[in-house]
Amino acid sequence: MIYRFRIILDVKEDVLRDIEIESTATLEDFHNAITQAFGFLGNEMATFYRTNSNWEQGDEYPLESMDSEQKSERYTLLNTLVSKKENQLLYVYDFLNLWTFFIVCMEVTEPVVGTSYPNLIHSQGEVPEQAPEKLFESDQENIEFLDEEEDNFEDDFGYDGDDEYDGDDYY
């Protein structure tokens, strides 16, 4: 069987690729197909995640193990992760820049004689030079906490943040 995936890069402009790949391909094969389709070297760390229809991150499938308790999933077959019911994945490439991709299996077909897989069948948009900055939920909570803390400081001490220190009243 052949899976036809749409892979969408998480950036402002539409950047996506449609790739056909064998259902028996490994996650490492899929990683290589994705990085080639988007023009990355493929030499950075990467991981896949199961996800639900709301794109909430589920179980992780890392290509490299980070510790002795977590095994590499590079040889995991796509057909063990993808089904009609579970047809979405998240893919994160380059842990320093966090290029994030939304993956949907759009169709399952039969292989076409004479076609080699993986096969890039559609490309739209240009990959930006730098990954967009991500604001995580915990970062947003910290920002709100710091804003509240600053407001309390102003209320308690009459400091409005715009006062300048003149150096004379330190002690």
Residue pairs with C-beta under 8 A, 6 or more apart in sequence:
1 22
1 23
1 79
1 108
1 109
1 110
1 111
2 20
2 21
2 22
2 23
2 108
2 109
2 110
2 111
2 112
2 117
3 20
3 21
3 22
3 23
3 78
3 82
3 105
3 107
3 108
4 18
4 19
4 20
4 105
4 106
4 107
4 108
4 109
4 121
5 18
5 19
5 20
5 21
5 103
5 104
5 105
5 106
6 16
6 17
6 18
6 103
6 104
6 106
7 16
7 17
7 18
7 19
7 34
7 37
7 38
7 91
7 101
7 102
7 103
8 14
8 15
8 16
8 101
8 102
8 103
8 104
9 15
9 16
9 38
9 99
9 100
9 101
9 125
9 127
10 99
10 100
10 101
10 102
10 132
11 127
11 128
11 131
11 132
12 132
13 125
13 126
13 128
14 124
14 125
15 38
15 124
15 125
15 126
15 127
15 128
16 122
16 123
16 124
16 125
17 34
17 37
17 38
17 120
17 122
17 123
17 124
18 106
18 120
18 121
18 122
18 123
19 33
19 34
19 37
19 118
19 119
19 120
19 121
20 109
20 115
20 117
20 118
20 119
20 121
21 29
21 30
21 33
21 78
21 117
21 118
21 119
22 78
22 111
22 117
22 118
23 77
23 78
23 79
23 82
23 108
24 77
24 78
24 79
25 33
25 77
25 78
25 117
25 118
26 74
26 75
26 76
26 77
26 78
27 48
27 61
27 63
27 73
27 74
27 75
27 76
27 78
27 81
28 63
28 74
28 75
29 118
30 48
30 78
30 118
31 42
31 46
31 48
31 63
31 74
31 91
31 93
32 42
32 118
33 118
33 120
34 91
34 93
34 101
35 41
35 42
35 46
35 93
36 42
36 120
37 120
37 123
38 127
39 127
40 93
40 94
40 99
40 127
44 93
44 94
44 95
44 96
44 97
45 62
45 63
45 64
45 94
45 95
46 63
46 91
46 92
46 93
46 94
47 60
47 61
47 62
47 63
47 91
47 92
48 60
48 61
48 62
48 63
48 73
48 81
48 89
48 90
48 91
49 57
49 58
49 59
49 60
49 61
49 89
49 90
49 91
49 92
50 58
50 59
50 61
50 81
50 86
50 89
51 57
51 58
51 88
51 89
51 90
52 58
52 88
53 88
55 88
55 90
55 102
57 90
60 70
61 73
61 76
61 81
62 70
62 72
62 73
63 72
63 73
63 74
64 72
64 74
65 71
65 72
81 89
82 89
82 105
87 104
87 105
88 102
88 103
88 104
88 105
89 103
90 100
90 101
90 102
90 103
91 100
91 101
91 103
92 98
92 99
92 100
92 101
93 99
93 101
94 131
97 130
97 131
98 131
98 134
99 131
100 134
111 117
150 161
153 159
154 160
154 161
